[in-house]
């Protein structure tokens, strides 16, 4: 057997009140740990026996049937494991929580098949190769750091994806924006592809719902540190929404605009601001329900040193330390 394969062995009985349901519908109700599409795949591969015989997804059940599932999960794609260091915040048999550094791409793409988080994950835990996207259920941009949760089993993946879809996973970010905010608020502006620059996202009337809440944490002479809470999870959502309300993220090379520099700042702070070449955005807190124990769990990742240093310089500038 492939060393990364995972096996699933289950036995259930169809309840009498499930009579007339399709086999895949009945199993989806009985086995909520697995998506209906995954169960359909098991059935089509003849890994599901109904009273000892292979079934079909559309077969009607009558109630009382004995179901035996013996499925083998094989690698989704030919991904290469790589020994890339991971900062693990928590790990058990169901989930893995890491603090992603700035600069690490989440998933391989055309022309970029190596050096990604996915490659690191399947080196860290080879059976992850059998799961969709190696268990990754949400993303952070390459140059955004912070807390990221990964499912280690198919059932955990199903649970976490459902929590994400139902907006039950709470994500809080620390963001340093250009400009001095007077108060927090909410941005409710739909997002989609930029109409002319297809590599960018933008606020567009025909886009998908996008909701971002933000609260002021600390004000500086020309910048503001804010807590951002995502209600939805569109690509580049925080970066686009903050730029849309004219408070772009410090260092954002795509949506950031011209750098704001307060008059009379120390040269060291000026140099630090100029050198900050990625968005000042960090996924600081994440709260979820554990897929097996159902306990509420919260995780936190400290701000990266580069961002801490920039904030220290801005605080010193606030105090009037110009030399």
N, C-alpha and C positions, 0 to 999 in steps of 0.2 A: 504493500500500500504506500502511496505517496506520503512522505513524512509530514507534510503540511495538512493532509486531509483531516477533516472532522467527520465523525460518524454520529448519526441520530437514530435511536431505536425507541419507538413509541408504540403503545397499544392502547386503543380507546374503543368504546362501544357507542354507536350512534343512538342518541336518545329517541324514544318513540315520537316525541313531538317535533322532531326534525323531518318527519316523513314528507316527501315531495320536494325537498331541497335538492339542489345539485350536490354532488359529492364534494366539489371544491368549496361550495358555500358552507356545507355542514362542517367540514374540517376547519375552515376559517373561524367559525364560531367556537368550535371545541378547542382549538389550539391558537389562541390569540398571540402566543409568542412568535408565531410565524406568519409572514404576510401571505395573502391569498395567492399572489403571483408565485411565491416560492413553493407553496403547497401544490399549485398546478404543475410546476416543474417536476416535483417529486412524482406526481401521478403520471405525467407523460413519460417519465423515465422508468415507469413500472416499478417504482420503489414504494408504492402503496398497494397493499393487498386488502381486498374486501372479501371477507369470509374465505380467505386463502387464494383469491384470484385477483389479477391486476384489474384496477378500475380505470375509468376515464373521467375527466373533469366534469363532463356534462351528465354523467349517469345520475339518475334519481335514486335517492335513498328511501328506505321504507321504515327505518327504525329497527334497532336490535342488531345491525350488522357489526361484526368484529373487524376492526381496522388495525392492521399492522404496518408500521412505517419503518423501513430500514434504508436510510439514505446516507449517501456519502457526499460530503461537500469537498469539491476539488478546487484548486486555485482558479480565481476568476480570470486572470491574465498571466502572462509570462513576465512577472515583475522580478527585478533583481534585488535581493537583500543587500543592505549596505550598513557597515558599522559606523553609524553616525550617532554621536552622543545625544541622549535625550534627558531632559530634566524631568524626572517623574515626581509628580505631586502625590499621587495615590494609585494603587493598583490592587485588584483582587481578581478572582476568576472570571468576572463578568465585564469589568470596565478598566480602562487605563486613562488617567488624567495627567496631562503634561503641561509644562510651561514652554510654549513655542518661542524660540528666539526670533529676533528680526533677521530677515534674509533667507529664511527657510521656506521654500515652496512646498505647498501641501501635497500636490498630486502630480505625477508625471504627465507630460503633454508632448505633442509632436515636437521633436527636436530637443526635448528636455526630459529624457527618460531616467536620469539618475540624479542623485543628490537631493532627493525630496524627502519629506516626512514619511510618505508611504514606504519608500525604500528602507528607511530607518525602522519603521514599525514592523515590517515582516522579518527584519533581522532580529529585532527585540523579541518577537513572538511569532514564529513562522506560521502557525495556523491562521493568522489574520489574513493570509493570502487567499483564503477560501471565502472571505466575506466581501460584500460589495464595498468597493473603495477601501479595502483593508480595514473596515470597521469605522472609517471616518464619517461622522454624521453631520458635522458642520465645519465651516472653513474660516480661516483667517487669511487676510491678504499676506503676500510674501513679506512685506515690511511692517506688518502689525504683529506685535508680540502678545503673549499671554496664555490664559487657560483654554485648553482644548480637551474634549472628552472623546475617547475612542471606545467602541464596543468590541469586546473580545469574543463574543458568541453571537450566533445568528439571532437567538431570542432576545439578547440584550440590544442588538442592532435594531430589531423591530420595535422594541419598547422605546428606545431613545429617539428613533425617527418619528414615532407617533407623538412623543412629548414635544419634539421640535415643531411638528406640524400644528399641534394644538396650543402652541406658545406657552408651554408649561416649563420649559427650561429658561431660567432667568439669566440674562447676560448683562453685566455691567462693565463699562469701559471707562478708563481715564483718558481724557483727550486735552491736549494743550492747543488752544485756538488763537488765531490772530485777532486782535481787537479786544476791547473791554466790554463784556456783557453787563447789562444792568440787572438782568434776572434770568431765571431758567424758563423753560417752556417746552412746547411740543411741536415737532414738524410733521405735518400730515400732507405729504406731497408724493404723488405716484412717480415711480421710476421705471426707466427702460433704457435701451441703447440710445446713445447720443445720435441725433438724426443725421449728422454728417461725419463724426469721428467715431467709427464703429468699435474702436478699442476702449472707448470711455462709456460710462453710464451717465445719465442725466435725469433731471426732473422733466417728465413729459406727460402731457394730459392723457395719453393713451397707455401709460405705463401701469405696472402692478402696484397695488396698495403698499405703501411704505410709511411706517410710523416710528419716529425717533423722539424719545424724551430726554431732556438734558437739564442739569441743575448746576448752578455755579458753586464751585468748591473754594476757589481762591482767585483774586484779581491781582494783576500786575499793571505796570504803567501802560503797556501796549498789548497785553495778552491776558487770557483767562484760562484757568484750569477748570474743566467741567467733568461731572459724572454723566455718562451717557448710558441710557437703558434702551435696548432694542426691543420693540414690540414685534417687528417683522425682521427678516434677515436677507434683504436684497444685496446683491453684489455692490461693494463700495458704498453701502448705504450711509454710514456716518460721515464719510468724507464728502459725499455729494450733498447731503442735507446740510452740513455745516457750511459748506461753500455757498449753498443756495440762499442761506440767511445772512450771507456776508461775514461769516466767521470761519474761514477755512483753517484747516489744521496746519500747524507749524510743520515745515519740512515736506509737505505733500507736493511731490514733483509733478503731479497730474492736475490736481484741483486747487493747489495752494495759492496761486497768484503771487504778487510781489511781497517780499518779506518786510514786515513792519519792525522798525528799529526805534526805540524811544531815544530822545535826544540826551546826550551826555552820559551814555552807558560806558562801563568799563570796556576796554579793548578785549579783555578775555571773554566777556559775555558776548560781545559783537562777533568774535571769531567762533564761539560755540554755536550761536544762532546760524551763522553762515554755513557751518560745517554739518548742521543737522539736515541730512539729505533724504530722510524718509519721514513719513507721517508720524507725528507724536501721538500715537494711539496704542493703548495697551488694554487687552482684555483682562481686567483685574479680578472680577468675581464671576463665579458660575454656580448656579443652584439647580439641582435636578432631583428626581426621584430615582433611587437605585432600582434597576430593572428586576432584581430578584427579591430583595428584602423590602422594597417599597419605602424604605426610609428616605427622608429628605436629607440630602447631603450638599454641603457648600464647600467650595474650593476657592482659594485666593492665590494669586501670583504677585510677588512684589514688583514694583516698577523696575524696569531695566536700569542699569547704572547710568547709561547715557542720558536717559530722561530725568533721572534723579539729579544728575549734575546740572542739567539745564534749569530745572526748577530751583535748585539751590542758588544758581546765579541770578535768576529773576527775583528771588526773595531778598538777596543781598542788595539788588538794585532798588527794590521797594524801600529798603531801609536807608537808602541814600549812600551806600558804600560804593563810591566811584573811584577809589584808588586801591 
